[in-house]
Amino acid sequence: MIDIANDSINRIKAEVINCKLCSLCTNRRNAVPGEGNSKAGIMFIGEAPGRNEDEKGRPFVGLAGKILDETLDKVGIVRSRIFVTNIVKCRPPGNRVPTEDERRVCKNYLEREISIVSPKIICILGRTAFESLLGGGSILGNRGKFIAKYGRLFFLTIHPAAIIYNNKLRYALEKDMQTLVMECRRLNIPI
């Protein structure tokens, strides 16, 4: 049982690093807990670690992370002021989409990260995160939208990895991030 009053990002990180709750632990080099400002006004949630994240044990440090960083820089969001994490904390083999069971097992870690950081806006990156968090479907049909649910404000956009396969989506991601910045300014959220 988790002592909620004494829970912390560091405690979650230690648990994630040692987690053996599903079969993803058998193929990983490193588990990848969320990282960033534990008092961030914005939390970004993606799908799962990729190869580079698995090697380094940090989220969004590969090509998708580079695209995310470039986009954040372009719109004026400072990465050290946000918190970034994923639905699952270990890389699925071959970068496949995490299974329902894998998502369910990691859900506790994500819920605790959200509870501790308590962001004003949760930015959902991609279809898998959208489906996992809000039961949504098409991210392209819903990107750029805010959804209030569970007492939280969610913002939907494409996953930066989508740009690796379709560079035309870069403009959509940048436009969405500009919309996010405008809302952050309206709500006085430090970016």
C-alpha positions as a Markdown table, in Angstrom:
| # | Residue | x | y | z |
|---|---|---|---|---|
| 1 | Met | 0.0 | 0.0 | 0.0 |
| 2 | Ile | 1.3 | 3.4 | -1.0 |
| 3 | Asp | 1.6 | 6.1 | 1.7 |
| 4 | Ile | 0.1 | 8.9 | -0.4 |
| 5 | Ala | 1.3 | 11.6 | 2.0 |
| 6 | Asn | 4.9 | 10.5 | 1.6 |
| 7 | Asp | 4.8 | 9.6 | -2.1 |
| 8 | Ser | 7.3 | 11.4 | -4.3 |
| 9 | Ile | 8.6 | 11.4 | -7.9 |
| 10 | Asn | 11.9 | 9.9 | -6.6 |
| 11 | Arg | 10.0 | 7.1 | -4.9 |
| 12 | Ile | 8.1 | 6.3 | -8.1 |
| 13 | Lys | 11.3 | 6.5 | -10.1 |
| 14 | Ala | 12.9 | 3.9 | -7.8 |
| 15 | Glu | 9.9 | 1.6 | -8.1 |
| 16 | Val | 9.8 | 1.9 | -11.9 |
| 17 | Ile | 13.5 | 1.2 | -12.2 |
| 18 | Asn | 13.0 | -2.1 | -10.2 |
| 19 | Cys | 9.6 | -3.0 | -11.6 |
| 20 | Lys | 9.0 | -6.6 | -12.6 |
| 21 | Leu | 5.2 | -6.4 | -12.8 |
| 22 | Cys | 4.9 | -7.4 | -16.5 |
| 23 | Ser | 6.9 | -9.1 | -19.2 |
| 24 | Leu | 8.3 | -5.8 | -20.6 |
| 25 | Cys | 10.9 | -6.0 | -17.8 |
| 26 | Thr | 12.6 | -9.0 | -19.4 |
| 27 | Asn | 13.6 | -7.2 | -22.6 |
| 28 | Arg | 14.5 | -3.8 | -21.3 |
| 29 | Arg | 17.9 | -2.3 | -20.7 |
| 30 | Asn | 16.4 | 0.5 | -18.5 |
| 31 | Ala | 13.0 | 1.3 | -17.3 |
| 32 | Val | 12.1 | 4.9 | -18.0 |
| 33 | Pro | 10.3 | 6.9 | -15.3 |
| 34 | Gly | 8.9 | 10.3 | -15.9 |
| 35 | Glu | 11.2 | 13.3 | -15.4 |
| 36 | Gly | 11.2 | 17.0 | -15.1 |
| 37 | Asn | 9.8 | 19.7 | -12.8 |
| 38 | Ser | 7.8 | 17.9 | -10.1 |
| 39 | Lys | 5.7 | 21.1 | -9.7 |
| 40 | Ala | 5.2 | 21.6 | -13.5 |
| 41 | Gly | 2.1 | 23.4 | -14.7 |
| 42 | Ile | 2.2 | 21.2 | -17.8 |
| 43 | Met | 2.7 | 17.4 | -18.1 |
| 44 | Phe | 3.4 | 15.7 | -21.4 |
| 45 | Ile | 2.4 | 12.1 | -21.7 |
| 46 | Gly | 3.4 | 9.9 | -24.6 |
| 47 | Glu | 3.1 | 6.2 | -25.4 |
| 48 | Ala | 6.2 | 4.3 | -24.4 |
| 49 | Pro | 10.0 | 4.5 | -24.4 |
| 50 | Gly | 11.8 | 3.9 | -27.7 |
| 51 | Arg | 15.3 | 2.5 | -28.3 |
| 52 | Asn | 17.2 | 5.6 | -27.2 |
| 53 | Glu | 15.0 | 6.0 | -24.1 |
| 54 | Asp | 15.6 | 2.3 | -23.2 |
| 55 | Glu | 19.4 | 2.8 | -23.5 |
| 56 | Lys | 19.5 | 6.0 | -21.4 |
| 57 | Gly | 16.6 | 5.4 | -19.0 |
| 58 | Arg | 15.2 | 8.8 | -19.8 |
| 59 | Pro | 12.0 | 9.8 | -21.6 |
| 60 | Phe | 12.0 | 11.6 | -25.0 |
| 61 | Val | 15.7 | 11.6 | -25.7 |
| 62 | Gly | 15.6 | 9.9 | -29.1 |
| 63 | Leu | 14.6 | 11.4 | -32.5 |
| 64 | Ala | 11.0 | 12.0 | -31.3 |
| 65 | Gly | 12.4 | 13.7 | -28.2 |
| 66 | Lys | 14.6 | 15.9 | -30.5 |
| 67 | Ile | 11.5 | 16.9 | -32.5 |
| 68 | Leu | 9.6 | 17.6 | -29.2 |
| 69 | Asp | 12.5 | 19.7 | -27.9 |
| 70 | Glu | 12.7 | 21.7 | -31.2 |
| 71 | Thr | 9.0 | 22.3 | -31.2 |
| 72 | Leu | 9.0 | 23.4 | -27.5 |
| 73 | Asp | 11.9 | 25.7 | -28.2 |
| 74 | Lys | 10.1 | 27.2 | -31.2 |
| 75 | Val | 7.0 | 28.1 | -29.2 |
| 76 | Gly | 8.8 | 29.2 | -26.1 |
| 77 | Ile | 8.2 | 26.3 | -23.7 |
| 78 | Val | 11.2 | 25.5 | -21.5 |
| 79 | Arg | 11.7 | 21.7 | -21.1 |
| 80 | Ser | 13.1 | 22.0 | -17.6 |
| 81 | Arg | 9.8 | 23.6 | -16.5 |
| 82 | Ile | 7.6 | 20.7 | -17.7 |
| 83 | Phe | 7.2 | 17.1 | -16.7 |
| 84 | Val | 7.4 | 14.4 | -19.4 |
| 85 | Thr | 6.4 | 10.7 | -19.0 |
| 86 | Asn | 4.8 | 7.8 | -20.9 |
| 87 | Ile | 1.8 | 5.5 | -20.5 |
| 88 | Val | 4.2 | 2.5 | -20.0 |
| 89 | Lys | 7.7 | 2.8 | -18.5 |
| 90 | Cys | 9.5 | 0.1 | -20.5 |
| 91 | Arg | 10.1 | -0.3 | -24.2 |
| 92 | Pro | 7.8 | -2.8 | -25.9 |
| 93 | Pro | 9.7 | -5.1 | -28.2 |
| 94 | Gly | 10.2 | -3.7 | -31.7 |
| 95 | Asn | 8.5 | -0.4 | -30.6 |
| 96 | Arg | 5.1 | -2.1 | -30.9 |
| 97 | Val | 2.0 | -0.5 | -29.2 |
| 98 | Pro | 1.8 | -1.5 | -25.5 |
| 99 | Thr | -0.9 | -4.1 | -24.8 |
| 100 | Glu | -3.9 | -3.4 | -22.6 |
| 101 | Asp | -2.3 | -5.5 | -19.8 |
| 102 | Glu | 1.0 | -3.5 | -20.0 |
| 103 | Arg | -0.9 | -0.3 | -19.9 |
| 104 | Arg | -3.0 | -1.5 | -16.9 |
| 105 | Val | 0.1 | -2.6 | -15.0 |
| 106 | Cys | 1.9 | 0.8 | -15.4 |
| 107 | Lys | -1.3 | 2.9 | -14.8 |
| 108 | Asn | -0.6 | 3.1 | -11.1 |
| 109 | Tyr | 2.8 | 4.8 | -11.7 |
| 110 | Leu | 1.3 | 7.3 | -14.1 |
| 111 | Glu | -1.6 | 8.1 | -11.8 |
| 112 | Arg | 0.8 | 8.7 | -9.0 |
| 113 | Glu | 3.0 | 11.0 | -11.2 |
| 114 | Ile | -0.1 | 13.0 | -12.2 |
| 115 | Ser | -1.2 | 13.2 | -8.5 |
| 116 | Ile | 2.2 | 14.5 | -7.3 |
| 117 | Val | 2.9 | 16.9 | -10.2 |
| 118 | Ser | -0.7 | 18.0 | -10.2 |
| 119 | Pro | -0.4 | 19.8 | -13.6 |
| 120 | Lys | -2.9 | 22.4 | -14.7 |
| 121 | Ile | -2.8 | 20.9 | -18.2 |
| 122 | Ile | -1.9 | 17.4 | -19.3 |
| 123 | Cys | -0.7 | 17.3 | -22.9 |
| 124 | Ile | -1.6 | 14.0 | -24.5 |
| 125 | Leu | 0.9 | 13.0 | -27.2 |
| 126 | Gly | -0.7 | 10.6 | -29.7 |
| 127 | Arg | -3.4 | 8.0 | -30.1 |
| 128 | Thr | -2.2 | 5.5 | -27.6 |
| 129 | Ala | -2.0 | 8.0 | -24.8 |
| 130 | Phe | -5.4 | 9.5 | -25.9 |
| 131 | Glu | -7.0 | 6.0 | -25.9 |
| 132 | Ser | -5.4 | 5.1 | -22.5 |
| 133 | Leu | -6.2 | 8.2 | -20.6 |
| 134 | Leu | -9.5 | 9.3 | -22.1 |
| 135 | Gly | -10.8 | 6.4 | -24.1 |
| 136 | Gly | -10.4 | 8.4 | -27.3 |
| 137 | Gly | -9.8 | 7.2 | -30.8 |
| 138 | Ser | -8.4 | 9.3 | -33.7 |
| 139 | Ile | -5.8 | 11.8 | -32.6 |
| 140 | Leu | -5.7 | 13.5 | -36.0 |
| 141 | Gly | -9.5 | 14.1 | -35.7 |
| 142 | Asn | -9.2 | 15.6 | -32.2 |
| 143 | Arg | -5.7 | 17.3 | -32.1 |
| 144 | Gly | -5.6 | 20.8 | -31.0 |
| 145 | Lys | -8.5 | 20.4 | -28.6 |
| 146 | Phe | -8.9 | 20.8 | -24.9 |
| 147 | Ile | -11.0 | 18.3 | -22.9 |
| 148 | Ala | -12.0 | 18.8 | -19.3 |
| 149 | Lys | -12.4 | 15.4 | -17.6 |
| 150 | Tyr | -11.8 | 13.8 | -14.2 |
| 151 | Gly | -11.3 | 17.3 | -12.8 |
| 152 | Arg | -8.3 | 17.9 | -15.1 |
| 153 | Leu | -7.7 | 19.8 | -18.3 |
| 154 | Phe | -6.3 | 17.7 | -21.2 |
| 155 | Phe | -4.8 | 18.9 | -24.4 |
| 156 | Leu | -4.6 | 16.6 | -27.5 |
| 157 | Thr | -1.9 | 16.6 | -30.1 |
| 158 | Ile | 0.1 | 14.2 | -32.3 |
| 159 | His | 3.0 | 12.3 | -31.0 |
| 160 | Pro | 6.4 | 13.8 | -32.2 |
| 161 | Ala | 7.3 | 10.3 | -33.5 |
| 162 | Ala | 4.6 | 10.7 | -36.2 |
| 163 | Ile | 6.7 | 13.4 | -37.8 |
| 164 | Ile | 9.5 | 10.9 | -38.3 |
| 165 | Tyr | 7.2 | 9.1 | -40.8 |
| 166 | Asn | 5.2 | 12.1 | -42.1 |
| 167 | Asn | 7.1 | 15.4 | -42.0 |
| 168 | Lys | 4.0 | 17.2 | -43.1 |
| 169 | Leu | 2.6 | 16.7 | -39.5 |
| 170 | Arg | 5.4 | 19.0 | -38.1 |
| 171 | Tyr | 3.3 | 22.1 | -38.9 |
| 172 | Ala | 0.3 | 20.5 | -37.1 |
| 173 | Leu | 2.4 | 19.8 | -34.0 |
| 174 | Glu | 3.8 | 23.4 | -34.0 |
| 175 | Lys | 0.3 | 24.9 | -34.4 |
| 176 | Asp | -1.0 | 22.7 | -31.6 |
| 177 | Met | 1.9 | 23.8 | -29.3 |
| 178 | Gln | 1.1 | 27.5 | -30.1 |
| 179 | Thr | -2.5 | 26.8 | -29.0 |
| 180 | Leu | -1.2 | 25.2 | -25.8 |
| 181 | Val | 1.1 | 28.2 | -25.1 |
| 182 | Met | -1.8 | 30.7 | -25.6 |
| 183 | Glu | -3.9 | 28.7 | -23.0 |
| 184 | Cys | -0.9 | 28.6 | -20.6 |
| 185 | Arg | -0.6 | 32.3 | -20.8 |
| 186 | Arg | -4.3 | 32.8 | -20.3 |
| 187 | Leu | -4.1 | 30.5 | -17.2 |
| 188 | Asn | -0.8 | 32.1 | -16.0 |
| 189 | Ile | 1.0 | 28.7 | -16.2 |
| 190 | Pro | 4.8 | 29.2 | -16.3 |
| 191 | Ile | 6.3 | 27.9 | -19.5 |
